[in-house]
Amino acid sequence: MRISVDRVISRLNEIYECGEQKSGIHSRVAYSPEDKKGREVFKNCLREAGMRIRQDEAGNLIARLEGEENLPSILVGSHLDTVIDGGKYDGALGCVAGLEVAETLVKSGFKLRHPLEIIIFADEEGIRFGNGMFGSSAFCGKDLNDFAWDDKDSDGKLRKDVLREFGVELEKAAQAVRSQDTVSCMLELHVEQGGILEENKMSLGIVTSIAGVKRYEVVVRGEANHSGSTQMCHRKDALAAASKFISQLPELVKKYGDEFTVATVGCIDAEPGAVNVIPGKCSFQLEIRDQKESVMLTMETVCRELLINITKDKDMSFTMEQVSSHRPGTMDEKIQDAFRSVCGDKHLAYQNLPSGAFHDSLLLTEKFPTGMLFIPSINGISHSPLENSRREDIEKGCQVLLETILKLDKKEG
């Protein structure tokens, strides 16, 4: 059986065009008209493939192809929502690849032992309300209290109202939880969103783990004062102190982290925010990612120690509050072995590598056997209209996904 890469690329293009905006950019932010349009296009494709479709209580789109036996389902999929002015492949590739597997099976007249379910998780990116993976959180039975009903988007719309328009009642979303005995495994094909595979001239990456993430709200407090009459030696400049901390993050990572440890400050705010006033308060968000919980905790400790040393010299103060935390997730060894076996049979070069980016599969690793397969991102670019992957890599990824599902279907009872 061979997948049709022409069909895959055609569908990726069709879904991408659903996000076209008057400004010329392409976005399918969760629950937007563009997101709904993209999902409707995808649902039409599922219907054409003869699959039964339903939307669960959290807004996840699930299509089912029955198997020959009464066995737990093999799940395959990803997400269709995007960041603002995002690319063509992030998330969508995994959804379309799952559809392509199902359609190839149907057209070939081949029936799996297990049911095959394609799942499109709702709001993976979290762009609209600031926290993502809503659909997969509900699916995995996670606490949904972080997804507050009164959260507002940039237009002032309440989360509960936006979800209701999407057919989701927030208070019922937890009913989307899936029991372990109904799922055999979960597979996700995704673009790497980095440059490792391309740099090493590999067509495929077998994901070994997904990084955990800890995020902190840091506030440095000094003393606002006149910028002209306060000498440099007398200043308690909160922004300067924060900048000193941020500039030393690369050295902290180098000293206390591993190869894939990263620490980032992506947004910063200084108050009172006037050109002639020394900042008396500086707030910023710190993010730490690694494949090991212990490394992230070490980084947290040394970051606090550095902030203590910087602020005490000027009689300043700080707070560092953890606002979110996700533990690292390890991919299932049997699924990794199945990927490797298929690659070996097809003489395809691959690399084992961790994922530094968030994916719905991170949450699924805690409950179900989960595997992820990467294809290269050209120039390592993602979350951008410049995001791109080569046709031949898309074809290899989809074909390996199909053959891995066939292999797992034979092994797992």
ABEGO torsion letter per residue (X at the ends): XBBBAAAAAAAAAAAAAAABBAAGBBBBBBGBAAAAAAAAAAAAAAAAAGBBBBBBAAGBBBBBBBBABBBBBBBBEBBABBBBGBBAABGAAAAAAAAAAAAAAAAAGBBBABBBBBBBBBGAAGAAAGBBGAAAAAAAGBBAAABBAABBBAAGBBAAAAAAAAGBBAAAAAAABBBAAABABBBBBBBAGBAAAAAAGBABBBBABBBBBBBBBBBBBBBBBBAAABBAAABBBAAAAAAAAAAAAAAAAAAABBAABBBBBABBBBOAGBAABBBABBBBBBBBBBABAAAAAAAAAAAAAAAAAAAAAAGBBBBBBBABBBBBBBBBAAAAAAAAAAAAAAGBBBBBBBBABBBAAAAAAAABBBBBBBBBBBGGBBGBAABBBBAAAAAAAAAAAAAAAAAAAAABX
